[in-house]
């Protein structure tokens, strides 16, 4: 992977809270009553993650109180995967 490439965003289908959900990193989606519904929602979210947006500058303050400005290329979208290992 080159320096400009990013890791893919992985949506994992998992059992959660008495039903099924998708999980990205340590964050769960809402709970769905069945695995097929969770998988369909994950595929929809993954598709939307790849849609280009506007190119803009982003301003944010870090934990030390310093302000930063970054240029965000609206076409720079990650690869996404949906993984259902169950």
N, C-alpha and C positions, 0 to 999 in steps of 0.2 A: 504494500500500500504506500503510495507516495505521500509526501508531506501535506499536499493540498487535499487529499482524500480523507473522508471521515468514515468512522465505523458505521455499519448499517444499524438502523433502529430495528430491534427485534421485538415483535409482538408474540408472546408465548401464551398459548391457551392452557389454563390451569383450573383446577377445582378451587372454589372460593366461596366462603360464607354460605354454604348450603346449596350452591349452584355452580355456575361456570363464569369465568371472566377471562380477560386478556391482561397480561402484565407486561409492562415496559420497564426494565430495570427493577426497581423495588416498588413501583406504583401499579396498583390494580385499577382496572376499569370498574364500572358498575357490575353488579352480579346479574347474570342471565339465567333463565331457568334450565337451558340445555346447552350442550357443547356446540351444536350447530349455530345457535344464535350468537354465542360468544365469538365463534370463528368468523361469522359474517360481519360482526361489528369490528373485529380486528382488521379484516380485509378492507373494510370501508375506511377505517382510521389510517391504515397504512397507505392507501391510495391518496387520501387527502393530504398526508404528510409530504407527498412528492409533488404537490401542485405548486408551481412558481407563484411568488408574490411580488410585491413592489420592492425595488431597490431603494434603500433608505439608510440614513445614519441613525445609530442607536446610542443614546446617552445613558450611562448608569453609574451609580456610586458604589465603590467597593467597601469592604468591611472596615477599612482604615479611614473612610470619609473622602477619599480622592475620587474625582469624577473622571470618567473615561468616555471617549467617543470612538465607536467602531463603525465601519462601513459594512452593511449587510447586503450582499448581492441576492436579490429576490429569486434568481435562477439557481442559486446554490442550494439544492435540496438533497437530502440524504437518500441512500438506498434503504428500502424497507423490506423486511421479511416477516412472514407469519409462520410460526412454528407450532405444530400441534402434535406433540409426542405421546398423547394419551391414547 
